[in-house]
Amino acid sequence: MALERWCRYAPRGPLAASRFSLGARDTVVYELAKPKPDGTTQLVFPVTSFLRRLCAVLPLPRRHTRVYHGVFASAHR
């Protein structure tokens, strides 16, 4: 239940949930809004690869997405 809710929430934002579908043999298919210059209209990923890529772009909970270093850091004198 919680995993399903997370999977529904995670693709929000730049990824349209209505363009996702499950393909044959445990694959995730994403329909592109516009075809790429080479004519590609959809992206097909194995489920594990898709989840790895999705987790890589999601920010960690309760963490800032921007961290400043050097002169711009909050503790700089």
mmJSON file of the N, C-alpha and C atoms, coordinates in Angstrom:
{"data_MODEL":{"atom_site":{
"group_PDB":["ATOM","ATOM","ATOM","ATOM","ATOM","ATOM","ATOM","ATOM","ATOM","ATOM","ATOM","ATOM","ATOM","ATOM","ATOM","ATOM","ATOM","ATOM","ATOM","ATOM","ATOM","ATOM","ATOM","ATOM","ATOM","ATOM","ATOM","ATOM","ATOM","ATOM","ATOM","ATOM","ATOM","ATOM","ATOM","ATOM","ATOM","ATOM","ATOM","ATOM","ATOM","ATOM","ATOM","ATOM","ATOM","ATOM","ATOM","ATOM","ATOM","ATOM","ATOM","ATOM","ATOM","ATOM","ATOM","ATOM","ATOM","ATOM","ATOM","ATOM","ATOM","ATOM","ATOM","ATOM","ATOM","ATOM","ATOM","ATOM","ATOM","ATOM","ATOM","ATOM","ATOM","ATOM","ATOM","ATOM","ATOM","ATOM","ATOM","ATOM","ATOM","ATOM","ATOM","ATOM","ATOM","ATOM","ATOM","ATOM","ATOM","ATOM","ATOM","ATOM","ATOM","ATOM","ATOM","ATOM","ATOM","ATOM","ATOM","ATOM","ATOM","ATOM","ATOM","ATOM","ATOM","ATOM","ATOM","ATOM","ATOM","ATOM","ATOM","ATOM","ATOM","ATOM","ATOM","ATOM","ATOM","ATOM","ATOM","ATOM","ATOM","ATOM","ATOM","ATOM","ATOM","ATOM","ATOM","ATOM","ATOM","ATOM","ATOM","ATOM","ATOM","ATOM","ATOM","ATOM","ATOM","ATOM","ATOM","ATOM","ATOM","ATOM","ATOM","ATOM","ATOM","ATOM","ATOM","ATOM","ATOM","ATOM","ATOM","ATOM","ATOM","ATOM","ATOM","ATOM","ATOM","ATOM","ATOM","ATOM","ATOM","ATOM","ATOM","ATOM","ATOM","ATOM","ATOM","ATOM","ATOM","ATOM","ATOM","ATOM","ATOM","ATOM","ATOM","ATOM","ATOM","ATOM","ATOM","ATOM","ATOM","ATOM","ATOM","ATOM","ATOM","ATOM","ATOM","ATOM","ATOM","ATOM","ATOM","ATOM","ATOM","ATOM","ATOM","ATOM","ATOM","ATOM","ATOM","ATOM","ATOM","ATOM","ATOM","ATOM","ATOM","ATOM","ATOM","ATOM","ATOM","ATOM","ATOM","ATOM","ATOM","ATOM","ATOM","ATOM","ATOM","ATOM","ATOM","ATOM","ATOM","ATOM","ATOM","ATOM","ATOM","ATOM","ATOM","ATOM","ATOM","ATOM","ATOM"],
"id":[1,2,3,4,5,6,7,8,9,10,11,12,13,14,15,16,17,18,19,20,21,22,23,24,25,26,27,28,29,30,31,32,33,34,35,36,37,38,39,40,41,42,43,44,45,46,47,48,49,50,51,52,53,54,55,56,57,58,59,60,61,62,63,64,65,66,67,68,69,70,71,72,73,74,75,76,77,78,79,80,81,82,83,84,85,86,87,88,89,90,91,92,93,94,95,96,97,98,99,100,101,102,103,104,105,106,107,108,109,110,111,112,113,114,115,116,117,118,119,120,121,122,123,124,125,126,127,128,129,130,131,132,133,134,135,136,137,138,139,140,141,142,143,144,145,146,147,148,149,150,151,152,153,154,155,156,157,158,159,160,161,162,163,164,165,166,167,168,169,170,171,172,173,174,175,176,177,178,179,180,181,182,183,184,185,186,187,188,189,190,191,192,193,194,195,196,197,198,199,200,201,202,203,204,205,206,207,208,209,210,211,212,213,214,215,216,217,218,219,220,221,222,223,224,225,226,227,228,229,230,231],
"type_symbol":["N","C","C","N","C","C","N","C","C","N","C","C","N","C","C","N","C","C","N","C","C","N","C","C","N","C","C","N","C","C","N","C","C","N","C","C","N","C","C","N","C","C","N","C","C","N","C","C","N","C","C","N","C","C","N","C","C","N","C","C","N","C","C","N","C","C","N","C","C","N","C","C","N","C","C","N","C","C","N","C","C","N","C","C","N","C","C","N","C","C","N","C","C","N","C","C","N","C","C","N","C","C","N","C","C","N","C","C","N","C","C","N","C","C","N","C","C","N","C","C","N","C","C","N","C","C","N","C","C","N","C","C","N","C","C","N","C","C","N","C","C","N","C","C","N","C","C","N","C","C","N","C","C","N","C","C","N","C","C","N","C","C","N","C","C","N","C","C","N","C","C","N","C","C","N","C","C","N","C","C","N","C","C","N","C","C","N","C","C","N","C","C","N","C","C","N","C","C","N","C","C","N","C","C","N","C","C","N","C","C","N","C","C","N","C","C","N","C","C","N","C","C","N","C","C","N","C","C","N","C","C"],
"label_atom_id":["N","CA","C","N","CA","C","N","CA","C","N","CA","C","N","CA","C","N","CA","C","N","CA","C","N","CA","C","N","CA","C","N","CA","C","N","CA","C","N","CA","C","N","CA","C","N","CA","C","N","CA","C","N","CA","C","N","CA","C","N","CA","C","N","CA","C","N","CA","C","N","CA","C","N","CA","C","N","CA","C","N","CA","C","N","CA","C","N","CA","C","N","CA","C","N","CA","C","N","CA","C","N","CA","C","N","CA","C","N","CA","C","N","CA","C","N","CA","C","N","CA","C","N","CA","C","N","CA","C","N","CA","C","N","CA","C","N","CA","C","N","CA","C","N","CA","C","N","CA","C","N","CA","C","N","CA","C","N","CA","C","N","CA","C","N","CA","C","N","CA","C","N","CA","C","N","CA","C","N","CA","C","N","CA","C","N","CA","C","N","CA","C","N","CA","C","N","CA","C","N","CA","C","N","CA","C","N","CA","C","N","CA","C","N","CA","C","N","CA","C","N","CA","C","N","CA","C","N","CA","C","N","CA","C","N","CA","C","N","CA","C","N","CA","C","N","CA","C","N","CA","C","N","CA","C","N","CA","C","N","CA","C","N","CA","C","N","CA","C"],
"label_alt_id":[null,null,null,null,null,null,null,null,null,null,null,null,null,null,null,null,null,null,null,null,null,null,null,null,null,null,null,null,null,null,null,null,null,null,null,null,null,null,null,null,null,null,null,null,null,null,null,null,null,null,null,null,null,null,null,null,null,null,null,null,null,null,null,null,null,null,null,null,null,null,null,null,null,null,null,null,null,null,null,null,null,null,null,null,null,null,null,null,null,null,null,null,null,null,null,null,null,null,null,null,null,null,null,null,null,null,null,null,null,null,null,null,null,null,null,null,null,null,null,null,null,null,null,null,null,null,null,null,null,null,null,null,null,null,null,null,null,null,null,null,null,null,null,null,null,null,null,null,null,null,null,null,null,null,null,null,null,null,null,null,null,null,null,null,null,null,null,null,null,null,null,null,null,null,null,null,null,null,null,null,null,null,null,null,null,null,null,null,null,null,null,null,null,null,null,null,null,null,null,null,null,null,null,null,null,null,null,null,null,null,null,null,null,null,null,null,null,null,null,null,null,null,null,null,null,null,null,null,null,null,null],
"label_comp_id":["MET","MET","MET","ALA","ALA","ALA","LEU","LEU","LEU","GLU","GLU","GLU","ARG","ARG","ARG","TRP","TRP","TRP","CYS","CYS","CYS","ARG","ARG","ARG","TYR","TYR","TYR","ALA","ALA","ALA","PRO","PRO","PRO","ARG","ARG","ARG","GLY","GLY","GLY","PRO","PRO","PRO","LEU","LEU","LEU","ALA","ALA","ALA","ALA","ALA","ALA","SER","SER","SER","ARG","ARG","ARG","PHE","PHE","PHE","SER","SER","SER","LEU","LEU","LEU","GLY","GLY","GLY","ALA","ALA","ALA","ARG","ARG","ARG","ASP","ASP","ASP","THR","THR","THR","VAL","VAL","VAL","VAL","VAL","VAL","TYR","TYR","TYR","GLU","GLU","GLU","LEU","LEU","LEU","ALA","ALA","ALA","LYS","LYS","LYS","PRO","PRO","PRO","LYS","LYS","LYS","PRO","PRO","PRO","ASP","ASP","ASP","GLY","GLY","GLY","THR","THR","THR","THR","THR","THR","GLN","GLN","GLN","LEU","LEU","LEU","VAL","VAL","VAL","PHE","PHE","PHE","PRO","PRO","PRO","VAL","VAL","VAL","THR","THR","THR","SER","SER","SER","PHE","PHE","PHE","LEU","LEU","LEU","ARG","ARG","ARG","ARG","ARG","ARG","LEU","LEU","LEU","CYS","CYS","CYS","ALA","ALA","ALA","VAL","VAL","VAL","LEU","LEU","LEU","PRO","PRO","PRO","LEU","LEU","LEU","PRO","PRO","PRO","ARG","ARG","ARG","ARG","ARG","ARG","HIS","HIS","HIS","THR","THR","THR","ARG","ARG","ARG","VAL","VAL","VAL","TYR","TYR","TYR","HIS","HIS","HIS","GLY","GLY","GLY","VAL","VAL","VAL","PHE","PHE","PHE","ALA","ALA","ALA","SER","SER","SER","ALA","ALA","ALA","HIS","HIS","HIS","ARG","ARG","ARG"],
"label_asym_id":["A","A","A","A","A","A","A","A","A","A","A","A","A","A","A","A","A","A","A","A","A","A","A","A","A","A","A","A","A","A","A","A","A","A","A","A","A","A","A","A","A","A","A","A","A","A","A","A","A","A","A","A","A","A","A","A","A","A","A","A","A","A","A","A","A","A","A","A","A","A","A","A","A","A","A","A","A","A","A","A","A","A","A","A","A","A","A","A","A","A","A","A","A","A","A","A","A","A","A","A","A","A","A","A","A","A","A","A","A","A","A","A","A","A","A","A","A","A","A","A","A","A","A","A","A","A","A","A","A","A","A","A","A","A","A","A","A","A","A","A","A","A","A","A","A","A","A","A","A","A","A","A","A","A","A","A","A","A","A","A","A","A","A","A","A","A","A","A","A","A","A","A","A","A","A","A","A","A","A","A","A","A","A","A","A","A","A","A","A","A","A","A","A","A","A","A","A","A","A","A","A","A","A","A","A","A","A","A","A","A","A","A","A","A","A","A","A","A","A","A","A","A","A","A","A","A","A","A","A","A","A"],
"label_entity_id":["1","1","1","1","1","1","1","1","1","1","1","1","1","1","1","1","1","1","1","1","1","1","1","1","1","1","1","1","1","1","1","1","1","1","1","1","1","1","1","1","1","1","1","1","1","1","1","1","1","1","1","1","1","1","1","1","1","1","1","1","1","1","1","1","1","1","1","1","1","1","1","1","1","1","1","1","1","1","1","1","1","1","1","1","1","1","1","1","1","1","1","1","1","1","1","1","1","1","1","1","1","1","1","1","1","1","1","1","1","1","1","1","1","1","1","1","1","1","1","1","1","1","1","1","1","1","1","1","1","1","1","1","1","1","1","1","1","1","1","1","1","1","1","1","1","1","1","1","1","1","1","1","1","1","1","1","1","1","1","1","1","1","1","1","1","1","1","1","1","1","1","1","1","1","1","1","1","1","1","1","1","1","1","1","1","1","1","1","1","1","1","1","1","1","1","1","1","1","1","1","1","1","1","1","1","1","1","1","1","1","1","1","1","1","1","1","1","1","1","1","1","1","1","1","1","1","1","1","1","1","1"],
"label_seq_id":[1,1,1,2,2,2,3,3,3,4,4,4,5,5,5,6,6,6,7,7,7,8,8,8,9,9,9,10,10,10,11,11,11,12,12,12,13,13,13,14,14,14,15,15,15,16,16,16,17,17,17,18,18,18,19,19,19,20,20,20,21,21,21,22,22,22,23,23,23,24,24,24,25,25,25,26,26,26,27,27,27,28,28,28,29,29,29,30,30,30,31,31,31,32,32,32,33,33,33,34,34,34,35,35,35,36,36,36,37,37,37,38,38,38,39,39,39,40,40,40,41,41,41,42,42,42,43,43,43,44,44,44,45,45,45,46,46,46,47,47,47,48,48,48,49,49,49,50,50,50,51,51,51,52,52,52,53,53,53,54,54,54,55,55,55,56,56,56,57,57,57,58,58,58,59,59,59,60,60,60,61,61,61,62,62,62,63,63,63,64,64,64,65,65,65,66,66,66,67,67,67,68,68,68,69,69,69,70,70,70,71,71,71,72,72,72,73,73,73,74,74,74,75,75,75,76,76,76,77,77,77],
"pdbx_PDB_ins_code":[null,null,null,null,null,null,null,null,null,null,null,null,null,null,null,null,null,null,null,null,null,null,null,null,null,null,null,null,null,null,null,null,null,null,null,null,null,null,null,null,null,null,null,null,null,null,null,null,null,null,null,null,null,null,null,null,null,null,null,null,null,null,null,null,null,null,null,null,null,null,null,null,null,null,null,null,null,null,null,null,null,null,null,null,null,null,null,null,null,null,null,null,null,null,null,null,null,null,null,null,null,null,null,null,null,null,null,null,null,null,null,null,null,null,null,null,null,null,null,null,null,null,null,null,null,null,null,null,null,null,null,null,null,null,null,null,null,null,null,null,null,null,null,null,null,null,null,null,null,null,null,null,null,null,null,null,null,null,null,null,null,null,null,null,null,null,null,null,null,null,null,null,null,null,null,null,null,null,null,null,null,null,null,null,null,null,null,null,null,null,null,null,null,null,null,null,null,null,null,null,null,null,null,null,null,null,null,null,null,null,null,null,null,null,null,null,null,null,null,null,null,null,null,null,null,null,null,null,null,null,null],
"Cartn_x":[0.826,0.0,0.871,1.838,2.706,3.588,4.072,4.895,4.079,2.838,1.975,1.723,1.473,1.251,2.51,3.687,4.932,5.146,4.844,5.012,4.055,2.907,1.998,2.474,3.091,3.534,4.857,5.761,7.12,7.185,6.418,6.569,5.924,5.431,4.826,5.89,5.466,6.408,6.744,8.026,8.401,7.968,7.571,7.131,5.615,4.931,3.473,3.089,2.334,1.936,1.058,0.328,-0.547,0.237,1.524,2.334,3.047,2.96,3.581,2.645,3.22,2.453,3.401,2.829,3.631,3.653,4.842,4.995,5.105,5.476,5.629,6.885,6.844,7.99,8.61,7.804,8.273,9.098,8.518,9.163,8.231,8.82,8.071,8.249,7.129,7.154,6.721,7.522,7.196,7.031,5.84,5.554,6.067,6.858,7.389,6.334,6.362,5.406,5.633,6.904,7.263,8.298,8.256,9.294,10.675,11.689,13.063,13.463,14.551,14.982,15.231,15.6,15.831,14.55,13.394,12.111,11.626,12.367,11.98,10.733,9.699,8.463,8.219,8.99,8.814,10.137,10.237,11.404,10.962,11.732,11.406,12.534,12.176,13.144,12.72,13.675,13.341,12.932,12.094,11.55,12.663,13.647,14.717,15.542,15.838,16.591,15.792,14.5,13.645,13.603,13.458,13.414,14.742,15.862,17.174,17.307,16.912,16.994,16.062,14.881,13.922,14.423,14.979,15.498,16.692,17.445,18.62,18.231,17.073,16.683,15.783,15.285,14.444,15.3,14.965,15.755,15.503,16.5,16.341,15.33,14.587,13.604,14.279,13.661,14.119,15.543,15.94,17.253,17.061,17.925,17.878,18.383,17.809,18.269,19.471,19.728,20.905,21.747,23.032,23.964,25.043,25.239,26.221,27.544,28.654,29.99,30.788,31.844,32.759,32.149,32.277,31.833,30.321,29.581,28.122,27.549,28.384,27.904,27.43,26.474,25.892,26.868,27.856,28.803,30.069,30.121,31.309,31.433,32.669,32.864,32.77],
"Cartn_y":[-1.193,0.0,1.257,1.326,2.498,2.597,1.459,1.468,1.936,1.501,1.939,3.442,3.955,5.389,6.168,5.658,6.314,6.288,5.17,5.06,5.992,6.275,7.235,8.672,8.938,10.279,10.622,9.665,9.92,10.501,10.025,10.583,11.949,12.586,13.902,14.927,16.023,17.069,16.987,16.856,16.864,15.614,14.578,13.355,13.226,13.068,12.942,11.491,11.26,9.901,9.262,10.069,9.501,8.93,9.253,8.735,7.434,6.999,5.745,4.575,3.457,2.221,1.047,-0.083,-1.288,-2.033,-2.376,-3.097,-4.591,-5.291,-6.74,-7.089,-8.206,-8.76,-7.781,-7.207,-6.342,-5.157,-4.382,-3.154,-1.969,-0.805,0.433,1.223,1.674,2.414,3.842,4.808,6.221,6.825,7.338,7.984,9.419,9.808,11.171,12.129,13.375,14.383,14.71,14.851,15.111,14.088,13.627,12.68,13.333,12.55,13.037,13.181,13.893,14.062,12.747,11.688,10.399,9.587,10.133,9.466,8.674,8.656,7.91,8.539,7.711,8.224,7.706,6.695,6.161,5.63,5.604,5.052,3.805,2.742,1.472,1.12,0.894,0.568,-0.713,-1.545,-2.607,-1.949,-2.589,-1.989,-1.592,-2.448,-2.132,-0.94,-0.879,0.256,1.548,1.481,2.653,3.172,2.279,2.697,3.277,2.722,3.285,4.702,4.925,6.256,7.234,6.774,7.633,8.025,7.079,7.377,8.316,8.28,9.142,10.617,10.918,12.313,12.849,11.977,12.436,12.955,14.104,14.602,13.762,13.729,13.007,13.732,13.004,13.665,14.577,15.717,16.705,17.19,17.253,17.767,18.903,19.876,20.967,20.478,20.995,20.592,21.402,22.521,23.333,23.469,23.251,23.411,24.377,25.435,26.44,26.178,26.387,26.186,27.475,27.583,28.71,30.018,31.055,32.392,32.44,31.63,31.669,30.83,30.079,29.235,30.102,29.613,30.383,30.598,29.728,29.854,30.611,31.148,31.868,33.202,33.593,34.84,36.031],
"Cartn_z":[0.0,0.0,0.0,0.916,0.981,-0.262,-0.757,-1.97,-3.166,-3.255,-4.356,-4.285,-3.078,-2.914,-3.289,-2.889,-3.24,-4.754,-5.393,-6.84,-7.589,-7.03,-7.653,-7.432,-6.282,-5.965,-6.662,-6.743,-7.221,-8.631,-9.598,-10.952,-11.153,-10.114,-10.276,-10.629,-11.18,-11.556,-13.031,-13.368,-14.776,-15.537,-14.836,-15.496,-15.375,-16.481,-16.469,-16.211,-15.161,-14.797,-15.861,-16.618,-17.644,-18.826,-18.942,-20.048,-19.699,-18.445,-18.034,-18.287,-18.673,-18.776,-18.563,-18.214,-18.059,-19.383,-19.808,-21.066,-20.818,-21.853,-21.762,-20.971,-20.273,-19.56,-18.564,-17.702,-16.608,-17.101,-17.978,-18.444,-18.197,-18.057,-17.9,-19.197,-19.77,-21.027,-20.747,-21.216,-21.067,-22.456,-22.736,-24.024,-23.969,-24.928,-24.977,-25.514,-25.056,-25.509,-26.985,-27.363,-28.759,-29.181,-30.417,-30.859,-30.863,-30.554,-30.618,-32.09,-32.373,-33.768,-34.513,-33.773,-34.43,-34.615,-34.197,-34.388,-33.192,-32.088,-30.892,-30.275,-30.02,-29.429,-28.019,-27.604,-26.255,-25.726,-24.4,-23.725,-22.982,-23.092,-22.445,-21.484,-20.21,-19.172,-18.466,-18.049,-17.093,-15.77,-15.022,-13.79,-12.831,-12.621,-11.667,-12.142,-13.418,-13.955,-13.832,-14.097,-13.985,-12.556,-11.583,-10.182,-9.724,-10.195,-9.859,-10.393,-11.641,-12.236,-11.528,-11.178,-10.494,-9.11,-8.369,-7.031,-7.085,-8.156,-8.275,-8.396,-8.967,-9.159,-8.05,-7.177,-6.071,-4.934,-4.358,-3.228,-1.98,-1.111,0.142,1.022,1.848,2.705,3.73,3.968,4.947,4.676,3.412,3.018,2.036,2.099,1.142,-0.21,-1.277,-2.599,-3.047,-2.402,-2.707,-1.455,-1.62,-0.516,-0.986,-0.222,-0.597,0.12,-0.597,-0.044,-0.183,0.573,0.431,0.9,0.081,0.447,0.66,-0.059,0.024,1.16,1.861,2.959,4.127,4.877,5.967,7.116,7.294,8.402,7.994,6.792,6.339,7.067,7.422,8.167,7.27],
"occupancy":[1.0,1.0,1.0,1.0,1.0,1.0,1.0,1.0,1.0,1.0,1.0,1.0,1.0,1.0,1.0,1.0,1.0,1.0,1.0,1.0,1.0,1.0,1.0,1.0,1.0,1.0,1.0,1.0,1.0,1.0,1.0,1.0,1.0,1.0,1.0,1.0,1.0,1.0,1.0,1.0,1.0,1.0,1.0,1.0,1.0,1.0,1.0,1.0,1.0,1.0,1.0,1.0,1.0,1.0,1.0,1.0,1.0,1.0,1.0,1.0,1.0,1.0,1.0,1.0,1.0,1.0,1.0,1.0,1.0,1.0,1.0,1.0,1.0,1.0,1.0,1.0,1.0,1.0,1.0,1.0,1.0,1.0,1.0,1.0,1.0,1.0,1.0,1.0,1.0,1.0,1.0,1.0,1.0,1.0,1.0,1.0,1.0,1.0,1.0,1.0,1.0,1.0,1.0,1.0,1.0,1.0,1.0,1.0,1.0,1.0,1.0,1.0,1.0,1.0,1.0,1.0,1.0,1.0,1.0,1.0,1.0,1.0,1.0,1.0,1.0,1.0,1.0,1.0,1.0,1.0,1.0,1.0,1.0,1.0,1.0,1.0,1.0,1.0,1.0,1.0,1.0,1.0,1.0,1.0,1.0,1.0,1.0,1.0,1.0,1.0,1.0,1.0,1.0,1.0,1.0,1.0,1.0,1.0,1.0,1.0,1.0,1.0,1.0,1.0,1.0,1.0,1.0,1.0,1.0,1.0,1.0,1.0,1.0,1.0,1.0,1.0,1.0,1.0,1.0,1.0,1.0,1.0,1.0,1.0,1.0,1.0,1.0,1.0,1.0,1.0,1.0,1.0,1.0,1.0,1.0,1.0,1.0,1.0,1.0,1.0,1.0,1.0,1.0,1.0,1.0,1.0,1.0,1.0,1.0,1.0,1.0,1.0,1.0,1.0,1.0,1.0,1.0,1.0,1.0,1.0,1.0,1.0,1.0,1.0,1.0,1.0,1.0,1.0,1.0,1.0,1.0],
"B_iso_or_equiv":[0.0,0.0,0.0,0.0,0.0,0.0,0.0,0.0,0.0,0.0,0.0,0.0,0.0,0.0,0.0,0.0,0.0,0.0,0.0,0.0,0.0,0.0,0.0,0.0,0.0,0.0,0.0,0.0,0.0,0.0,0.0,0.0,0.0,0.0,0.0,0.0,0.0,0.0,0.0,0.0,0.0,0.0,0.0,0.0,0.0,0.0,0.0,0.0,0.0,0.0,0.0,0.0,0.0,0.0,0.0,0.0,0.0,0.0,0.0,0.0,0.0,0.0,0.0,0.0,0.0,0.0,0.0,0.0,0.0,0.0,0.0,0.0,0.0,0.0,0.0,0.0,0.0,0.0,0.0,0.0,0.0,0.0,0.0,0.0,0.0,0.0,0.0,0.0,0.0,0.0,0.0,0.0,0.0,0.0,0.0,0.0,0.0,0.0,0.0,0.0,0.0,0.0,0.0,0.0,0.0,0.0,0.0,0.0,0.0,0.0,0.0,0.0,0.0,0.0,0.0,0.0,0.0,0.0,0.0,0.0,0.0,0.0,0.0,0.0,0.0,0.0,0.0,0.0,0.0,0.0,0.0,0.0,0.0,0.0,0.0,0.0,0.0,0.0,0.0,0.0,0.0,0.0,0.0,0.0,0.0,0.0,0.0,0.0,0.0,0.0,0.0,0.0,0.0,0.0,0.0,0.0,0.0,0.0,0.0,0.0,0.0,0.0,0.0,0.0,0.0,0.0,0.0,0.0,0.0,0.0,0.0,0.0,0.0,0.0,0.0,0.0,0.0,0.0,0.0,0.0,0.0,0.0,0.0,0.0,0.0,0.0,0.0,0.0,0.0,0.0,0.0,0.0,0.0,0.0,0.0,0.0,0.0,0.0,0.0,0.0,0.0,0.0,0.0,0.0,0.0,0.0,0.0,0.0,0.0,0.0,0.0,0.0,0.0,0.0,0.0,0.0,0.0,0.0,0.0,0.0,0.0,0.0,0.0,0.0,0.0,0.0,0.0,0.0,0.0,0.0,0.0],
"pdbx_formal_charge":[null,null,null,null,null,null,null,null,null,null,null,null,null,null,null,null,null,null,null,null,null,null,null,null,null,null,null,null,null,null,null,null,null,null,null,null,null,null,null,null,null,null,null,null,null,null,null,null,null,null,null,null,null,null,null,null,null,null,null,null,null,null,null,null,null,null,null,null,null,null,null,null,null,null,null,null,null,null,null,null,null,null,null,null,null,null,null,null,null,null,null,null,null,null,null,null,null,null,null,null,null,null,null,null,null,null,null,null,null,null,null,null,null,null,null,null,null,null,null,null,null,null,null,null,null,null,null,null,null,null,null,null,null,null,null,null,null,null,null,null,null,null,null,null,null,null,null,null,null,null,null,null,null,null,null,null,null,null,null,null,null,null,null,null,null,null,null,null,null,null,null,null,null,null,null,null,null,null,null,null,null,null,null,null,null,null,null,null,null,null,null,null,null,null,null,null,null,null,null,null,null,null,null,null,null,null,null,null,null,null,null,null,null,null,null,null,null,null,null,null,null,null,null,null,null,null,null,null,null,null,null],
"auth_seq_id":[1,1,1,2,2,2,3,3,3,4,4,4,5,5,5,6,6,6,7,7,7,8,8,8,9,9,9,10,10,10,11,11,11,12,12,12,13,13,13,14,14,14,15,15,15,16,16,16,17,17,17,18,18,18,19,19,19,20,20,20,21,21,21,22,22,22,23,23,23,24,24,24,25,25,25,26,26,26,27,27,27,28,28,28,29,29,29,30,30,30,31,31,31,32,32,32,33,33,33,34,34,34,35,35,35,36,36,36,37,37,37,38,38,38,39,39,39,40,40,40,41,41,41,42,42,42,43,43,43,44,44,44,45,45,45,46,46,46,47,47,47,48,48,48,49,49,49,50,50,50,51,51,51,52,52,52,53,53,53,54,54,54,55,55,55,56,56,56,57,57,57,58,58,58,59,59,59,60,60,60,61,61,61,62,62,62,63,63,63,64,64,64,65,65,65,66,66,66,67,67,67,68,68,68,69,69,69,70,70,70,71,71,71,72,72,72,73,73,73,74,74,74,75,75,75,76,76,76,77,77,77],
"auth_comp_id":["MET","MET","MET","ALA","ALA","ALA","LEU","LEU","LEU","GLU","GLU","GLU","ARG","ARG","ARG","TRP","TRP","TRP","CYS","CYS","CYS","ARG","ARG","ARG","TYR","TYR","TYR","ALA","ALA","ALA","PRO","PRO","PRO","ARG","ARG","ARG","GLY","GLY","GLY","PRO","PRO","PRO","LEU","LEU","LEU","ALA","ALA","ALA","ALA","ALA","ALA","SER","SER","SER","ARG","ARG","ARG","PHE","PHE","PHE","SER","SER","SER","LEU","LEU","LEU","GLY","GLY","GLY","ALA","ALA","ALA","ARG","ARG","ARG","ASP","ASP","ASP","THR","THR","THR","VAL","VAL","VAL","VAL","VAL","VAL","TYR","TYR","TYR","GLU","GLU","GLU","LEU","LEU","LEU","ALA","ALA","ALA","LYS","LYS","LYS","PRO","PRO","PRO","LYS","LYS","LYS","PRO","PRO","PRO","ASP","ASP","ASP","GLY","GLY","GLY","THR","THR","THR","THR","THR","THR","GLN","GLN","GLN","LEU","LEU","LEU","VAL","VAL","VAL","PHE","PHE","PHE","PRO","PRO","PRO","VAL","VAL","VAL","THR","THR","THR","SER","SER","SER","PHE","PHE","PHE","LEU","LEU","LEU","ARG","ARG","ARG","ARG","ARG","ARG","LEU","LEU","LEU","CYS","CYS","CYS","ALA","ALA","ALA","VAL","VAL","VAL","LEU","LEU","LEU","PRO","PRO","PRO","LEU","LEU","LEU","PRO","PRO","PRO","ARG","ARG","ARG","ARG","ARG","ARG","HIS","HIS","HIS","THR","THR","THR","ARG","ARG","ARG","VAL","VAL","VAL","TYR","TYR","TYR","HIS","HIS","HIS","GLY","GLY","GLY","VAL","VAL","VAL","PHE","PHE","PHE","ALA","ALA","ALA","SER","SER","SER","ALA","ALA","ALA","HIS","HIS","HIS","ARG","ARG","ARG"],
"auth_asym_id":["A","A","A","A","A","A","A","A","A","A","A","A","A","A","A","A","A","A","A","A","A","A","A","A","A","A","A","A","A","A","A","A","A","A","A","A","A","A","A","A","A","A","A","A","A","A","A","A","A","A","A","A","A","A","A","A","A","A","A","A","A","A","A","A","A","A","A","A","A","A","A","A","A","A","A","A","A","A","A","A","A","A","A","A","A","A","A","A","A","A","A","A","A","A","A","A","A","A","A","A","A","A","A","A","A","A","A","A","A","A","A","A","A","A","A","A","A","A","A","A","A","A","A","A","A","A","A","A","A","A","A","A","A","A","A","A","A","A","A","A","A","A","A","A","A","A","A","A","A","A","A","A","A","A","A","A","A","A","A","A","A","A","A","A","A","A","A","A","A","A","A","A","A","A","A","A","A","A","A","A","A","A","A","A","A","A","A","A","A","A","A","A","A","A","A","A","A","A","A","A","A","A","A","A","A","A","A","A","A","A","A","A","A","A","A","A","A","A","A","A","A","A","A","A","A","A","A","A","A","A","A"],
"auth_atom_id":["N","CA","C","N","CA","C","N","CA","C","N","CA","C","N","CA","C","N","CA","C","N","CA","C","N","CA","C","N","CA","C","N","CA","C","N","CA","C","N","CA","C","N","CA","C","N","CA","C","N","CA","C","N","CA","C","N","CA","C","N","CA","C","N","CA","C","N","CA","C","N","CA","C","N","CA","C","N","CA","C","N","CA","C","N","CA","C","N","CA","C","N","CA","C","N","CA","C","N","CA","C","N","CA","C","N","CA","C","N","CA","C","N","CA","C","N","CA","C","N","CA","C","N","CA","C","N","CA","C","N","CA","C","N","CA","C","N","CA","C","N","CA","C","N","CA","C","N","CA","C","N","CA","C","N","CA","C","N","CA","C","N","CA","C","N","CA","C","N","CA","C","N","CA","C","N","CA","C","N","CA","C","N","CA","C","N","CA","C","N","CA","C","N","CA","C","N","CA","C","N","CA","C","N","CA","C","N","CA","C","N","CA","C","N","CA","C","N","CA","C","N","CA","C","N","CA","C","N","CA","C","N","CA","C","N","CA","C","N","CA","C","N","CA","C","N","CA","C","N","CA","C","N","CA","C","N","CA","C","N","CA","C","N","CA","C","N","CA","C"],
"pdbx_PDB_model_num":[1,1,1,1,1,1,1,1,1,1,1,1,1,1,1,1,1,1,1,1,1,1,1,1,1,1,1,1,1,1,1,1,1,1,1,1,1,1,1,1,1,1,1,1,1,1,1,1,1,1,1,1,1,1,1,1,1,1,1,1,1,1,1,1,1,1,1,1,1,1,1,1,1,1,1,1,1,1,1,1,1,1,1,1,1,1,1,1,1,1,1,1,1,1,1,1,1,1,1,1,1,1,1,1,1,1,1,1,1,1,1,1,1,1,1,1,1,1,1,1,1,1,1,1,1,1,1,1,1,1,1,1,1,1,1,1,1,1,1,1,1,1,1,1,1,1,1,1,1,1,1,1,1,1,1,1,1,1,1,1,1,1,1,1,1,1,1,1,1,1,1,1,1,1,1,1,1,1,1,1,1,1,1,1,1,1,1,1,1,1,1,1,1,1,1,1,1,1,1,1,1,1,1,1,1,1,1,1,1,1,1,1,1,1,1,1,1,1,1,1,1,1,1,1,1,1,1,1,1,1,1]
}}}
